């Protein structure tokens, strides 16, 4: 059990929530003390815990907490090298979030599978390991030494664990002397790993809270509030670098009939499926939003009006020709009304672009539906299927 696991989250600044944005492999002042007297050491340890406790309860700056931990490991334990490896849960691999010492830069791209090497074993089993002689331990993974061109003689590795979940591993290299690794040093290291676990967990919670404030529960797309922020940012960026970008408004035709005949649960699943399809058929740089009800908005950075119309036609065909909720045995068919407006050709303001794209969409909706319209152009004529496929 980690100490003080119920620390309250006092700051919700999203800039502090992204673990992956923590500064990789920072430079640290090396304080290689030949040794500390017992009384000075005890006072120093108390100061460490006070400093870390204050950092954890006053802010959620992950890099600040990890930097403090890094400095104290260096000051008290004096390893040749040490590193913090974090778990990539999707790939079940450890990667080096922080590394200090010789050849630390060579570790940037190294990944260790769960169960592989000492660190992988610790992550998989959640247990501390002290290896005085790596040549006598079959778990030792020598390929990291080959890449870094260093010699690992001994290892101390402790899990960074929050409750029953291992988030990573702190690994110390070549810090075991002839008399072994001091049990008091091990206790200190395990306490530091607990603080690291709390910092990581706080960051995960804040990231999740931030995601909830900018995403739509039903579709997991960004919500209208976040669209306003992104649109302002894109206007500023496009003004500065002389870029174009486009908006596509999408309204699902007669969606109310789905709710009336199939129920709201089916309607919600249908919205989620359509949102997922829109996201899958966009580029990585594009943004997909649920604007409200059965309306969606796509923001296409660095995309001219002509290219945006090609995208709108392709997505219009996708919605019309797909069988929705087929896995549920429903095979629903839908059409959509779409409107397109672009910066700067149609408007240079957020309000102007939103109005024009919405107006173009409603032009379609209030006529025959099931088509695409463009601001200052009108409803686009139907094009043959072969041409549409070529344009997509």
N, C-alpha and C positions, 0 to 999 in steps of 0.2 A: 504494500500500500504506500502510495506516495504521500509525503507530508503536505498538509494543507491543500487537499485535492479540490476543495470546494471554494477556491479563490473566486471572488466575484469578478465579472468582466466589467471594468469601469470605463473603458474607452472603446468606441466603435468606429474608429478611423479606419476605413477599408484599406488605406495604404499600408497599414501595419498587419493586415490579415493574410497576406500572401506569403506562405513559407518559401515558395520557390523564388521570391524576389529578394530573399536575404542575400547579402553580399557574399559572393563565392570567394573562398580562399583569401580572406583579407590579410593584410600585413599586420603583424602584432609585435609590439615591443617585447623583445626576449629578455626575461629577467631570470637568468640562470644562477640562482643563489647556490653557493656551495653547501648550504644547509641552514636550517633555522633552529635556534635554540627552542627548547620545549615550551617555555613560557611565551616566547614571541609567536611560536606556531599556534598555540592554543588561542591567543588573542587574535591572531590572523584569521583562524577558522571562524571564530565568532563574527568577525567583521565581514567575512565572505557571505555568511548566511544572512546577515543583516542587509548587506548590499543587494543580494539576489532577491530577498523577500521584498525589499522596497521597490526594486525594478518590476517584479511581477505584479505588485498590487497598485502601482502608480501608473503604469502604461502597459501597452501590449506590443511594444517594439521588440519583436523577436530577435532581431540582430543585436540589439543592445544586451539582452539577457545572455545570448549565446556567446557574445564577445567577452562578457564578464566571466562566464564559465571557462572559456578558452584561456583567458589570462591566468585564472587561478589554478587550473591544471598545470599550466606551464610553471607557475611560481612555486607551487608546493610539491609537485610530483616529478618535475624535470625529466620527462621522456625525451628521447631523440626526436621522435615524431609522434603526433597524435592526430586523430581524426574523429569527426562525427559523421556517421553514415545514417541516412534516413531511408525509410522503406517506401518504395514506389508500390502502392497497394495493387494497382492495376496489373503491373508486370511481375509482381512478387520478386523484386530485385532491390538491392541496397545500392545507393549512390552516395558519393562523397559530397556532403553539404558544406563541410568545413574541413580543412586539412592544414596542419602546421608542421614545419620542419623541412628536412631535405626532400627534394623532388616532389613537393606537395602539388605543384602545378601539373605534374604528369598524371595525377589521379583524377583530373577533371572529368574525363570521359570513361573512367573505369566503373564497371557495374559488377556486383557480386550477387549471385543467385541465392535465394533462401536455402540454407543448409550447406552452402559452399564455403569452405575455409572456416577460420575461427569466428569471424564476424557473422557469417551466414548461419553458423551453428548456434551462436548466442541469440540471434534474431528468431530463429526457428524454435528454440527451446526456452527462451526467456530467462536464462541462467547466466550468472557471472562465470567467467573462465580465466584462470591464471595459468599461463604456459611458460615456465622458466626456460625451457629449451625446445624451440620449434622443431628441431631435427628429430625429436622423439615423439612428436604428436602427429598422428596420421591425419588430423583434420586440417593441418596447415596447408594453405594454398599458395604455392610459390610463384605463381604467374604474376602476382602484383609486384613482387621484388624484381622480376625480370623486366617489367615495364618501367619501374622507377629506378632500376639499377642501384638498389640499396640492399642491405643485408638485415633481415629481421631475425634476431636471436631469441627474443622473448616477447610475449604479448600479454597484456591485461585487457580484457574486453568485458564491458558491463552493458546490460540491456537498458535502453531508454524506454521505460515502460510506464504507461498510465493505466492504473487499475490492472486489468488482465490483458491489456493489448500492448504489444511491443511496437513502438514507433520507429526505433532505430537502435544504433549501437555506438557507444564511445569506446574507441580502441587506442591503447597506448602501446608504443613500440619501444623496445629496449629500455625499459625503466626498472627492471628487476636486478638488484645487486646480488652479491655473493650470499647474503643472508636471506634472500627471498624478498617478497613484496610485503611491506609492513601492513599488518591487519588494519591499523589505524588509517593508513593511506587508502586502503580498499574501502573502508567505511566512508571516508571523505569523497572518494570517487563515486560511490553509489549514491551518496547524498546529492552530489552535483548532477548526476544523471537524472535524479528525481526532479530537480529544478528544471532541467532541460525538458523533461516530459511535460511538466505543467505549462511551460512556455509554449511548447508545440501544440498542446491541447487547447490552450487559450486562443492561439492563432487559428486553429481549425474551427473553433466555435465562432469566432468573429467573422471569419471568411464565410461560414454558412449563414450567419445572420445578415451579412451584407448581400449575399446571393438572394436571400428571401426578400430583401427590400427592393431588388431590381428585377426579379423574375416573376412570371405568372405561374401560379400554382397548377393550373390545369394543363398548360402546354409546355412548361419549363422554358418558354421563350422569354426574352426581355419584355418588361411591361412598358406601358405608355409613359410613366414617369421617367424611366431610364432612356426612352427614346428621345425625350426632350433634351436631356443632357448630351447624348451622343450626337444629335443633330446639330446642336450649338458647336460642339467640338469639331464636327466635320466641316461646318461652314467656315470656322476660323482656319482650319488646316487648308481648306481649298482656296480661301482668299490668299493665304500666305504663299502657297506653292503653285497657284494658278491651275488648280485641278478642277475637273468636273465631277459631279456625283448626281445620283438620281434616287427618287423615291417611287415605290410601287405600292399603291393602296389596293387591298384585296378584300372584297365582301362576298361571302358565300350566299348564293342565291337560294331563297326559300328555305333557309336553315331552320326556321321556326317549325316547319312541317316535320322535320326529323325529331325535334323535341316533343311535338304533339303526338306523333304516331309511335315513336320508339322509346320515349322517355328521356329525362335529362341525363341519366347516367350514360346512356348510349351517345347522347349529344356531346357530353364531355369527352368521351373516348374518341369520338370522331374529330373533335377540335384538336385533341392531342396528336392524333395520327396525321392530320393535315399540317399542323405545326412542325412535326418531325420531318415530314416530306419536304416542306419548304426549306427547312434548315439543311437537309441532306443535298438539296439541289442548288444550294448557294455556294459561293466560294468561301474560303476561310476568312477573308477580309470583310465579307458582307455581314450585315446585322439583320436579324429577323425579330419582329416584335408582335405581340398580341395587343392590338390597339383597344380592344374592348368588344364584348359580345362575340359576333362571328366575323370580326374584322381583323385583318393582319396588315402589317406594314413591313416592307423590305427597304433597307437603305443600302445602296450599292456604291461604295467609294470608287473614285476614279473611273466612273462609267458614264459615257455620253448618253444623250437622250436616245439616239439611234440604237445603241447597244442595249439600253434598258428596255426598249420596246421589244427587242428580240427575246430578252429574258422573260418579259411579261407574257408574250405569246407562248413561249415554251411552258411556263408554269400554268397558264390558262388551259393548255392542252392536257397537261399532266392531271390537273384536277378533274377535267371533264371526262377523260378516258380511263381513269383509275376506278377500280372496284374497292370501295372503302369498307373497312371492317369485315373483310372477306374471311379472316380467321375466326370471326364470331358467327359466321354463317349468314351475314346480312347482305353483303354485296350491294352496298348503297351507291347510288350515282349522284353526283353533284356537278353544278356549274358555278362559275364565279364571275363577278363584275370587277374589272380592274381599271385603275387610273394611274397615269405616270406623269411626273413632273421632274424637272431637272434644274440643277444649279450649274452655271448662272443664267442659262438661256431663258428660263421661265421666271425665275425670281432669285434674288440674292439674300432673302430673309427667311428665317425659320417659319414665321407665320404665313408668308406668301407661298412657300413651297407646300406646306401642309394644306392650305386652302385650295391651291390649284390641283394637287393630286386628289384630294377629297372631292372636289368639284368634278373632275374628269371621271372618277369612279361613279358618282351619282348620275352623271349624264348617261352612262351605260345602264345603271340600275333603274332609271326612270324611263328607259325606252324599251329595249328588247332583252336586257340583261345578257349574261353569257357572252361577254366580249371584252375588248380592251380599248380604252380611250387615252388620248394624250392631251395634256394641257396645250391650249392654243392650236390644236390640230383637230380634235374631235374623235369620234369613234373610228377605229381602224377597220378597213374592209377585211373580210375573211380571205385567207390565202390558202392555196391548195395544200394538202397534207404533205406532199414531197417537199414543197418549198418551206413549209413550217419546220419540218425535220431538219432541213439544211440550215435554216436560220438558228435553230437551237444548238 
